Structures are given as C-alpha cells and as structure tokens.
Amino acid sequence: MSSLIELNDISYGYRSGQKVLDRVSLTLDAGERLFITGPNGAGKSTLLRILVGLIKPHHGRISAFGQPRVQEADFHDLRCRVGFIVQDPDDQLFCPTVVEDIAFGPLNLGASRDEALAIVDEVLDQLHLRHLRERITHELSGGEKRLVSVAAVLAMRPDVLLLDEPTNALDEENLERLEEILRDLPQAMILISHDPHFRRKLATRTLELRGGKLSDRSAPKCSAADRGRDAVNANANASASAAQ
C-alpha cells in the first residue's frame, strides 16, 4: 500500500539566500506517529506548511493520498483531509465559545447546524472535554486551549494530523491528557517536538532536521546476537573491575 504522504526532494530557502530545506524527502504511512526534531530555526514548521500548501517549495514534489499536489485546488482538498494544529492555540481558536470554535470546521465543510453540534458533542465526549463546551475561549488556560484546538481539528474528521510543538506551555496534568488522547487516536501523525520524554512515549519513528537535511533518529532494534555480545562485554567488564 502506498504512503499517505510523500515529500520528494523538497528544497526551500529564504530571501537571505539561506537554504532551510535541501532536497528533503519523507513518507508517512497509516498508523505512524512520525516525530521531527531538530534545533530552533531548522525549518521544521516550514516543512509542515509546505506539506499543506501554505508555502510553495522552490523544488520538489508533494503527493498525498495517492495524488500529486501542485495547484491550490489540490491543496484545498488536502487541507480538508489533513488537520494542522499550530504552535500557538490562540492562532487557531478565534470564536467566542468552545462550542462555536469546534463547530466552525464542520459548518465550513457543509454540515448543518444540528449536524455540527452533534459532531461537537461526539468529539468532546471522545476527549472527555464536555465540561469545556460552553466556556469562553479566551478565558481557558493554555493547556485547555491546546486540548480544544485538538478537538476543533478532530471535528473535521481528518485522515492525518500535523502537530507543531503540541506540548508547549502544558502543565503535567494536561500533558498526560494530551499523550493519552494522541495515543488513542487512529490517525497517522507528524509531530514536531523538542520534548524527548513526549517523543519516547508516542513516536513510532523519529527524524532529525539539521542543516537542511533529514536523518533517521529512530532507535535501532537490537538483534539477539547484539544483546548476547552486550551481555558478554558487561560480564567481562564486571569481572575486570572485581579483579582490580
């Protein structure tokens, strides 16, 4: 089966001449939680924006759900199937109340008001956030806004999720809640995160973006022979230490 998302030889640079992305390629398969890490300014957020057509690359090809994505119309369809959760939830939540914010996406996709409200309740129940339904959006805590932004994207029933630094400003309780929510979701995901503990709990694969290049940072799997050699070496080191 082909990948859900494919980026091939993507290059992009700013006007200063700096090449942020240098022939970057990646794939996202069904069920994956692909993490992208790397230093600040490496181009991680830029890569996600290119994927959904908000930035046009200087070179390379984008394919999603088996179709090449070239023209704006191609990306309009793509953005209906890929939910993008940005770094700052205040950039994503703009309606007066939580229920209005979550209903906005379904209404924009053609749902009736009754259908949209049913979706709101379904998503809030799924995420155990029903207690936030009637809250004023700007009065929510930072962690609550983050969880509501996830709910607003899920209400559009996307096939893929993109999350840009989703743990920013989360306290321990809301971080654990977010981890639980993401672990239970069936959608494939690309997540940008500097948090190594968050990555270890959720990642199925990790890539590092550095110097315009992507490299695989997923932990290699040890074979039985490797584990055997490690055990022999550990025993030898222990014996040597005891003899000293």
Summary of the structure (lengths in Angstrom):
residues: 244
radius of gyration: 21.1
end to end distance: 57.9
largest distance: 78.8
contacts: 712
relative contact order: 0.17
helix: 43%
strand: 24%
